[in-house]
Amino acid sequence: MKKSILSSLSMRELHRYLGFFLVGIMSVYAISGVVLIFRDTDFLKKEKDISKEISLNANPQELGTLLGIKGYKLIKTEGDISYFENGQYDASNGIARYKVKELPFILDKMTH
């Protein structure tokens, strides 16, 4: 009878410590699942202003590759200033200013 009580207590302890361990793992899976489901939306993303200096008089059609912007689309060009989605490029001084939306650091690491 004493042996069954000891084994019951040790099984309860094992169950408790496994539960503590698995709560952490399951919460990581749950959070990463929610983030990955909504990764194409602006959910939890913060807007960040970026200003980069690139070569003077760069071709406005090639700005997407120079700046590393996916889905780059030139909207219009007025004189030396070229406008694209979320930003502009001034060819006279070579400065491009644009906005990107990024996840916080830890969530960004989870998605990549």
Summary of the structure (lengths in Angstrom):
residues: 112
radius of gyration: 26.0
end to end distance: 54.1
largest distance: 92.0
contacts: 248
relative contact order: 0.16
helix: 46%
strand: 26%
